[in-house]
Amino acid sequence: MGNSVIQVDLSTIKKMESYYAINKVTKTPQGAIFSAKISGCTLTAYKSGKVLFQGTNAEVESSRWGKTLASKAKPNLSKTPERYQPPQNIANLSIIGSDEVGTGDFFGPMTVVAAYVKSDQILLLQELGVKDSKHLKDPQIVNIAKDLIQTIPYSLLVLHNEKYNKLQQQGYSQGKMKALLHNQAINHLLKKISPERPDGILIDQFAEPAIYFKHLQGKQIGDEKFYFSTKAEGVHLAVAAASIIARYSFIKEFDRISEIAGVQIPKGAGAQVDIAAAKILRKNGREFLESITKKHFANTEKAIKLANKS
């Protein structure tokens, strides 16, 4: 059974308690604010601000609310084998970095980008404003990304939800999908920059290296040096650049989906997403809704209930 822990503020816990109101259970552990049980996951929120998710869907459910603190899918760097830990001088090397967005969003695709930043481009990227994308708002992302895509080589892969849902029904976990996409994007980029070779490849860590490579059995894997790190956007600007380009593509996809759905679609997987999904359900039907969402998320059932009330 998987487990995941996040740290949030009390206002977020109140939002979570409201969101999971119909799923709450009466018995809660000592020090807990509430517990809830949904398909594939049980969660407990504590007064300390920590929220524990347990079950097969723990990773997916926790990613909607915050960054994982302790999870088998996102281990601490200290647990990463030494040969996969980034060297002390990695920030000054020529690196391919890869990152993904969209894994915790009900609407929109899973998007993966691998980006190559040479050592002599680092200062330029800093001047362009490249940094951890979590500290940037959407308009900033758009402006920086437009400069980035003209400045560095990159590979962008978009896993639309129709394909995502098929893979999920075939038994693919999000971890396996991410590993396959990261590997494909990296291979595309290596071919694009050939015969030049990077000093290494840095992946924003979502799984232990052994699990990552296990997902890739039978696939072509580059013979470059691979490094894994959580919070890799702060380790090398290549990962920050990859994240910004991925988010830029993700933002454009949301605009496209909103236009064809006729409803302004919010990001994430909260209560506002349920309301938007219910509107789309009433307007366009379930088949259309499932074509633009990750239908195994609990939001599907919540949207159906809201749609049936009106």
C-alpha positions as a LaTeX table, in Angstrom:
\begin{tabular}{lrrr}
\hline
Residue & $x$ (\AA) & $y$ (\AA) & $z$ (\AA) \\
\hline
Met1 & 0.00 & 0.00 & 0.00 \\
Gly2 & 1.36 & 3.41 & $-0.96$ \\
Asn3 & 1.54 & 6.33 & 1.42 \\
Ser4 & 2.23 & 10.03 & 1.06 \\
Val5 & 2.52 & 12.95 & 3.51 \\
Ile6 & 2.09 & 16.65 & 2.75 \\
Gln7 & 2.39 & 19.78 & 4.92 \\
Val8 & $-0.30$ & 22.46 & 4.47 \\
Asp9 & $-1.70$ & 25.40 & 6.43 \\
Leu10 & $-4.92$ & 25.21 & 8.44 \\
Ser11 & $-6.92$ & 27.14 & 5.84 \\
Thr12 & $-6.08$ & 24.45 & 3.30 \\
Ile13 & $-7.12$ & 21.75 & 5.77 \\
Lys14 & $-10.49$ & 23.50 & 6.12 \\
Lys15 & $-10.86$ & 23.47 & 2.32 \\
Met16 & $-9.96$ & 19.79 & 2.29 \\
Glu17 & $-12.46$ & 19.03 & 5.05 \\
Ser18 & $-15.19$ & 20.74 & 3.03 \\
Tyr19 & $-14.10$ & 18.99 & $-0.18$ \\
Tyr20 & $-14.18$ & 15.53 & 1.42 \\
Ala21 & $-17.28$ & 16.24 & 3.56 \\
Ile22 & $-19.34$ & 13.42 & 2.06 \\
Asn23 & $-16.43$ & 11.00 & 2.49 \\
Lys24 & $-15.62$ & 11.72 & 6.16 \\
Val25 & $-15.44$ & 8.90 & 8.69 \\
Thr26 & $-16.47$ & 9.20 & 12.34 \\
Lys27 & $-13.40$ & 7.69 & 13.98 \\
Thr28 & $-10.22$ & 9.79 & 13.82 \\
Pro29 & $-6.78$ & 9.23 & 15.40 \\
Gln30 & $-5.60$ & 11.36 & 18.32 \\
Gly31 & $-4.53$ & 14.80 & 17.17 \\
Ala32 & $-6.45$ & 14.55 & 13.91 \\
Ile33 & $-8.88$ & 17.16 & 12.59 \\
Phe34 & $-10.70$ & 14.79 & 10.26 \\
Ser35 & $-10.38$ & 11.56 & 8.31 \\
Ala36 & $-11.99$ & 10.60 & 5.03 \\
Lys37 & $-12.14$ & 7.51 & 2.85 \\
Ile38 & $-12.49$ & 7.59 & $-0.92$ \\
Ser39 & $-11.89$ & 5.03 & $-3.65$ \\
Gly40 & $-8.32$ & 3.79 & $-3.35$ \\
Cys41 & $-7.28$ & 6.18 & $-0.59$ \\
Thr42 & $-7.78$ & 7.04 & 3.09 \\
Leu43 & $-6.59$ & 10.42 & 4.32 \\
Thr44 & $-6.14$ & 11.94 & 7.76 \\
Ala45 & $-5.45$ & 15.62 & 8.46 \\
Tyr46 & $-3.67$ & 16.51 & 11.70 \\
Lys47 & $-3.56$ & 19.70 & 13.78 \\
Ser48 & 0.15 & 20.02 & 12.93 \\
Gly49 & $-0.80$ & 20.67 & 9.30 \\
Lys50 & 0.42 & 17.30 & 8.09 \\
Val51 & $-1.96$ & 15.21 & 6.00 \\
Leu52 & $-1.41$ & 11.47 & 5.58 \\
Phe53 & $-2.69$ & 9.68 & 2.48 \\
Gln54 & $-2.71$ & 5.86 & 2.36 \\
Gly55 & $-3.77$ & 3.50 & $-0.42$ \\
Thr56 & $-3.17$ & 2.74 & $-4.06$ \\
Asn57 & $-4.19$ & 6.29 & $-5.11$ \\
Ala58 & $-2.27$ & 8.05 & $-2.32$ \\
Glu59 & 0.22 & 9.70 & $-4.68$ \\
Val60 & $-2.46$ & 11.04 & $-7.03$ \\
Glu61 & $-4.73$ & 12.30 & $-4.26$ \\
Ser62 & $-1.99$ & 14.02 & $-2.24$ \\
Ser63 & $-0.53$ & 15.75 & $-5.31$ \\
Arg64 & $-3.74$ & 17.76 & $-5.64$ \\
Trp65 & $-3.08$ & 19.57 & $-2.39$ \\
Gly66 & 0.68 & 19.93 & $-1.99$ \\
Lys67 & 4.22 & 18.65 & $-2.39$ \\
Thr68 & 4.93 & 15.25 & $-0.88$ \\
Leu69 & 7.16 & 15.28 & 2.20 \\
Ala70 & 7.63 & 11.55 & 2.55 \\
Ser71 & 6.57 & 9.05 & $-0.06$ \\
Lys72 & 7.91 & 5.93 & $-1.70$ \\
Ala73 & 7.26 & 7.63 & $-5.02$ \\
Lys74 & 9.19 & 10.77 & $-4.03$ \\
Pro75 & 11.99 & 9.77 & $-1.69$ \\
Asn76 & 14.35 & 12.17 & $-0.02$ \\
Leu77 & 17.65 & 12.71 & $-1.80$ \\
Ser78 & 19.45 & 11.08 & 1.12 \\
Lys79 & 17.84 & 7.77 & 0.11 \\
Thr80 & 19.01 & 8.13 & $-3.49$ \\
Pro81 & 22.03 & 5.94 & $-4.30$ \\
Glu82 & 25.18 & 8.03 & $-4.33$ \\
Arg83 & 25.91 & 7.49 & $-8.02$ \\
Tyr84 & 22.59 & 9.17 & $-8.90$ \\
Gln85 & 23.05 & 12.16 & $-6.60$ \\
Pro86 & 23.96 & 15.41 & $-8.40$ \\
Pro87 & 27.60 & 16.51 & $-7.99$ \\
Gln88 & 28.34 & 19.63 & $-5.96$ \\
Asn89 & 29.14 & 21.65 & $-9.09$ \\
Ile90 & 26.13 & 20.59 & $-11.14$ \\
Ala91 & 24.68 & 24.12 & $-11.22$ \\
Asn92 & 27.60 & 25.17 & $-13.42$ \\
Leu93 & 27.51 & 22.21 & $-15.83$ \\
Ser94 & 25.83 & 21.71 & $-19.21$ \\
Ile95 & 22.77 & 19.69 & $-18.27$ \\
Ile96 & 19.56 & 18.24 & $-19.73$ \\
Gly97 & 16.82 & 18.73 & $-17.16$ \\
Ser98 & 13.35 & 17.20 & $-17.29$ \\
Asp99 & 10.15 & 17.95 & $-15.41$ \\
Glu100 & 6.41 & 17.45 & $-15.74$ \\
Val101 & 3.15 & 19.22 & $-14.93$ \\
Gly102 & $-0.50$ & 18.23 & $-14.88$ \\
Thr103 & $-0.35$ & 15.05 & $-12.81$ \\
Gly104 & $-2.60$ & 16.44 & $-10.07$ \\
Asp105 & $-5.02$ & 18.34 & $-12.32$ \\
Phe106 & $-8.41$ & 16.83 & $-13.18$ \\
Phe107 & $-8.57$ & 18.80 & $-16.43$ \\
Gly108 & $-5.72$ & 19.11 & $-18.87$ \\
Pro109 & $-2.98$ & 16.76 & $-20.04$ \\
Met110 & 0.15 & 15.41 & $-18.42$ \\
Thr111 & 2.97 & 17.44 & $-19.97$ \\
Val112 & 6.67 & 16.58 & $-19.88$ \\
Val113 & 9.59 & 18.67 & $-21.10$ \\
Ala114 & 13.31 & 17.97 & $-21.34$ \\
Ala115 & 15.46 & 21.09 & $-21.82$ \\
Tyr116 & 19.19 & 21.52 & $-22.48$ \\
Val117 & 21.03 & 24.40 & $-20.84$ \\
Lys118 & 24.74 & 24.78 & $-21.55$ \\
Ser119 & 27.06 & 26.20 & $-18.93$ \\
Asp120 & 27.60 & 29.40 & $-20.92$ \\
Gln121 & 23.82 & 30.01 & $-21.06$ \\
Ile122 & 23.19 & 29.96 & $-17.32$ \\
Leu123 & 23.64 & 33.71 & $-16.80$ \\
Leu124 & 21.44 & 34.45 & $-19.83$ \\
Leu125 & 18.64 & 32.31 & $-18.43$ \\
Gln126 & 18.93 & 34.09 & $-15.10$ \\
Glu127 & 18.55 & 37.40 & $-16.95$ \\
Leu128 & 15.44 & 36.03 & $-18.68$ \\
Gly129 & 13.96 & 35.39 & $-15.24$ \\
Val130 & 14.21 & 31.61 & $-15.20$ \\
Lys131 & 13.71 & 30.21 & $-11.71$ \\
Asp132 & 11.49 & 27.79 & $-9.83$ \\
Ser133 & 8.17 & 28.01 & $-11.72$ \\
Lys134 & 6.22 & 27.65 & $-8.48$ \\
His135 & 7.24 & 31.24 & $-7.71$ \\
Leu136 & 5.96 & 32.53 & $-11.06$ \\
Lys137 & 2.44 & 33.50 & $-12.07$ \\
Asp138 & 0.93 & 32.43 & $-15.38$ \\
Pro139 & 1.61 & 35.74 & $-17.23$ \\
Gln140 & 5.26 & 35.55 & $-16.16$ \\
Ile141 & 5.45 & 31.91 & $-17.29$ \\
Val142 & 4.12 & 32.86 & $-20.73$ \\
Asn143 & 6.54 & 35.75 & $-21.19$ \\
Ile144 & 9.62 & 33.81 & $-20.05$ \\
Ala145 & 8.68 & 30.69 & $-22.02$ \\
Lys146 & 8.34 & 32.64 & $-25.26$ \\
Asp147 & 11.96 & 33.73 & $-24.88$ \\
Leu148 & 13.13 & 30.30 & $-23.71$ \\
Ile149 & 11.77 & 28.34 & $-26.67$ \\
Gln150 & 13.78 & 30.62 & $-28.94$ \\
Thr151 & 16.93 & 30.26 & $-26.84$ \\
Ile152 & 17.46 & 26.63 & $-25.83$ \\
Pro153 & 16.79 & 23.21 & $-27.39$ \\
Tyr154 & 13.98 & 21.26 & $-25.76$ \\
Ser155 & 11.56 & 18.39 & $-26.29$ \\
Leu156 & 7.90 & 18.69 & $-25.35$ \\
Leu157 & 5.51 & 15.74 & $-24.95$ \\
Val158 & 1.80 & 16.12 & $-24.23$ \\
Leu159 & $-0.19$ & 13.10 & $-23.01$ \\
His160 & $-3.80$ & 14.06 & $-23.72$ \\
Asn161 & $-6.42$ & 12.65 & $-21.39$ \\
Glu162 & $-8.03$ & 10.27 & $-23.87$ \\
Lys163 & $-4.69$ & 8.43 & $-24.12$ \\
Tyr164 & $-4.01$ & 8.91 & $-20.39$ \\
Asn165 & $-7.33$ & 7.26 & $-19.50$ \\
Lys166 & $-6.64$ & 4.29 & $-21.79$ \\
Leu167 & $-3.23$ & 3.74 & $-20.21$ \\
Gln168 & $-4.66$ & 4.09 & $-16.72$ \\
Gln169 & $-7.33$ & 1.48 & $-17.48$ \\
Gln170 & $-4.59$ & $-0.83$ & $-18.80$ \\
Gly171 & $-2.94$ & $-0.69$ & $-15.38$ \\
Tyr172 & $-0.31$ & 1.99 & $-15.97$ \\
Ser173 & 0.44 & 4.00 & $-12.84$ \\
Gln174 & 1.18 & 7.71 & $-13.06$ \\
Gly175 & 4.75 & 6.85 & $-12.12$ \\
Lys176 & 5.15 & 4.56 & $-15.12$ \\
Met177 & 3.55 & 7.08 & $-17.48$ \\
Lys178 & 5.89 & 9.79 & $-16.22$ \\
Ala179 & 8.97 & 7.58 & $-16.57$ \\
Leu180 & 8.08 & 6.68 & $-20.16$ \\
Leu181 & 7.42 & 10.31 & $-21.07$ \\
His182 & 10.60 & 11.60 & $-19.42$ \\
Asn183 & 12.67 & 8.96 & $-21.19$ \\
Gln184 & 11.09 & 9.70 & $-24.57$ \\
Ala185 & 11.57 & 13.46 & $-24.19$ \\
Ile186 & 15.20 & 12.98 & $-23.14$ \\
Asn187 & 15.90 & 10.68 & $-26.10$ \\
His188 & 14.31 & 13.16 & $-28.51$ \\
Leu189 & 16.45 & 15.95 & $-27.12$ \\
Leu190 & 19.67 & 13.91 & $-27.21$ \\
Lys191 & 19.07 & 13.31 & $-30.93$ \\
Lys192 & 18.30 & 17.00 & $-31.45$ \\
Ile193 & 21.57 & 18.21 & $-29.92$ \\
Ser194 & 23.75 & 15.39 & $-31.34$ \\
Pro195 & 26.71 & 15.16 & $-31.73$ \\
Glu196 & 26.97 & 17.47 & $-28.72$ \\
Arg197 & 26.59 & 15.62 & $-25.42$ \\
Pro198 & 25.56 & 17.05 & $-22.06$ \\
Asp199 & 27.55 & 16.65 & $-18.86$ \\
Gly200 & 24.58 & 14.81 & $-17.43$ \\
Ile201 & 20.81 & 14.42 & $-17.22$ \\
Leu202 & 18.92 & 15.66 & $-14.17$ \\
Ile203 & 15.39 & 14.40 & $-13.51$ \\
Asp204 & 13.04 & 16.05 & $-11.03$ \\
Gln205 & 12.69 & 12.99 & $-8.85$ \\
Phe206 & 9.27 & 11.32 & $-8.65$ \\
Ala207 & 10.53 & 7.77 & $-8.06$ \\
Glu208 & 13.65 & 6.05 & $-6.80$ \\
Pro209 & 16.12 & 5.49 & $-9.66$ \\
Ala210 & 15.69 & 1.70 & $-9.51$ \\
Ile211 & 11.93 & 2.08 & $-9.94$ \\
Tyr212 & 12.35 & 4.66 & $-12.70$ \\
Phe213 & 14.59 & 2.35 & $-14.74$ \\
Lys214 & 12.35 & $-0.64$ & $-13.99$ \\
His215 & 9.49 & 1.23 & $-15.68$ \\
Leu216 & 11.73 & 1.58 & $-18.76$ \\
Gln217 & 12.56 & $-2.09$ & $-19.25$ \\
Gly218 & 12.82 & $-2.79$ & $-22.96$ \\
Lys219 & 13.09 & 0.91 & $-23.85$ \\
Gln220 & 16.09 & 2.75 & $-25.24$ \\
Ile221 & 17.95 & 4.60 & $-22.49$ \\
Gly222 & 20.81 & 7.01 & $-23.12$ \\
Asp223 & 24.24 & 6.15 & $-21.73$ \\
Glu224 & 24.67 & 9.62 & $-20.22$ \\
Lys225 & 25.12 & 10.20 & $-16.49$ \\
Phe226 & 21.69 & 10.30 & $-14.84$ \\
Tyr227 & 21.04 & 12.31 & $-11.70$ \\
Phe228 & 17.87 & 12.44 & $-9.60$ \\
Ser229 & 16.84 & 15.10 & $-7.12$ \\
Thr230 & 13.71 & 16.33 & $-5.45$ \\
Lys231 & 13.16 & 20.08 & $-5.89$ \\
Ala232 & 15.46 & 19.84 & $-8.91$ \\
Glu233 & 14.31 & 23.25 & $-10.20$ \\
Gly234 & 16.59 & 24.73 & $-7.55$ \\
Val235 & 19.47 & 22.39 & $-8.40$ \\
His236 & 19.96 & 23.36 & $-12.06$ \\
Leu237 & 18.27 & 25.92 & $-14.30$ \\
Ala238 & 17.71 & 23.24 & $-16.97$ \\
Val239 & 14.97 & 21.72 & $-14.82$ \\
Ala240 & 13.52 & 25.16 & $-14.05$ \\
Ala241 & 13.48 & 25.91 & $-17.80$ \\
Ala242 & 11.83 & 22.56 & $-18.54$ \\
Ser243 & 9.16 & 23.26 & $-15.92$ \\
Ile244 & 8.44 & 26.73 & $-17.35$ \\
Ile245 & 8.06 & 25.42 & $-20.91$ \\
Ala246 & 5.87 & 22.56 & $-19.67$ \\
Arg247 & 3.64 & 24.98 & $-17.77$ \\
Tyr248 & 3.46 & 27.28 & $-20.79$ \\
Ser249 & 2.17 & 24.40 & $-22.91$ \\
Phe250 & $-0.18$ & 23.40 & $-20.10$ \\
Ile251 & $-1.63$ & 26.93 & $-19.91$ \\
Lys252 & $-2.25$ & 26.94 & $-23.67$ \\
Glu253 & $-3.99$ & 23.57 & $-23.41$ \\
Phe254 & $-6.27$ & 24.90 & $-20.69$ \\
Asp255 & $-7.20$ & 27.85 & $-22.89$ \\
Arg256 & $-7.95$ & 25.48 & $-25.77$ \\
Ile257 & $-10.06$ & 23.15 & $-23.63$ \\
Ser258 & $-11.96$ & 26.07 & $-22.10$ \\
Glu259 & $-12.79$ & 27.32 & $-25.59$ \\
Ile260 & $-14.11$ & 24.02 & $-26.93$ \\
Ala261 & $-15.98$ & 23.28 & $-23.67$ \\
Gly262 & $-17.54$ & 26.72 & $-23.50$ \\
Val263 & $-16.66$ & 26.88 & $-19.80$ \\
Gln264 & $-13.68$ & 28.56 & $-18.11$ \\
Ile265 & $-11.81$ & 25.62 & $-16.64$ \\
Pro266 & $-9.92$ & 25.95 & $-13.34$ \\
Lys267 & $-6.70$ & 24.13 & $-12.54$ \\
Gly268 & $-6.22$ & 21.64 & $-9.74$ \\
Ala269 & $-8.80$ & 19.22 & $-8.39$ \\
Gly270 & $-10.75$ & 21.22 & $-5.81$ \\
Ala271 & $-14.41$ & 22.08 & $-5.37$ \\
Gln272 & $-14.33$ & 24.74 & $-8.11$ \\
Val273 & $-13.23$ & 22.03 & $-10.54$ \\
Asp274 & $-16.25$ & 19.92 & $-9.60$ \\
Ile275 & $-18.57$ & 22.84 & $-10.37$ \\
Ala276 & $-16.97$ & 23.44 & $-13.77$ \\
Ala277 & $-17.10$ & 19.72 & $-14.57$ \\
Ala278 & $-20.79$ & 19.58 & $-13.67$ \\
Lys279 & $-21.49$ & 22.46 & $-16.08$ \\
Ile280 & $-19.62$ & 20.67 & $-18.85$ \\
Leu281 & $-21.42$ & 17.44 & $-18.04$ \\
Arg282 & $-24.82$ & 19.09 & $-18.41$ \\
Lys283 & $-23.78$ & 20.96 & $-21.55$ \\
Asn284 & $-21.66$ & 18.42 & $-23.43$ \\
Gly285 & $-22.30$ & 15.03 & $-21.86$ \\
Arg286 & $-20.17$ & 12.49 & $-20.01$ \\
Glu287 & $-18.21$ & 11.22 & $-23.02$ \\
Phe288 & $-16.94$ & 14.72 & $-23.77$ \\
Leu289 & $-16.10$ & 15.37 & $-20.12$ \\
Glu290 & $-14.06$ & 12.17 & $-19.90$ \\
Ser291 & $-12.15$ & 13.11 & $-23.06$ \\
Ile292 & $-10.70$ & 16.20 & $-21.35$ \\
Thr293 & $-10.25$ & 14.88 & $-17.80$ \\
Lys294 & $-8.47$ & 12.16 & $-15.84$ \\
Lys295 & $-11.65$ & 10.23 & $-15.28$ \\
His296 & $-10.39$ & 8.04 & $-12.42$ \\
Phe297 & $-10.12$ & 11.13 & $-10.20$ \\
Ala298 & $-12.87$ & 11.44 & $-7.56$ \\
Asn299 & $-13.94$ & 14.69 & $-9.27$ \\
Thr300 & $-15.87$ & 12.65 & $-11.87$ \\
Glu301 & $-18.24$ & 11.21 & $-9.28$ \\
Lys302 & $-18.60$ & 14.56 & $-7.54$ \\
Ala303 & $-19.42$ & 16.30 & $-10.82$ \\
Ile304 & $-22.07$ & 13.70 & $-11.64$ \\
Lys305 & $-23.73$ & 14.24 & $-8.25$ \\
Leu306 & $-23.71$ & 18.03 & $-8.73$ \\
Ala307 & $-25.09$ & 17.73 & $-12.26$ \\
Asn308 & $-27.93$ & 15.49 & $-11.10$ \\
Lys309 & $-28.97$ & 17.95 & $-8.40$ \\
Ser310 & $-29.78$ & 20.70 & $-10.91$ \\
\hline
\end{tabular}
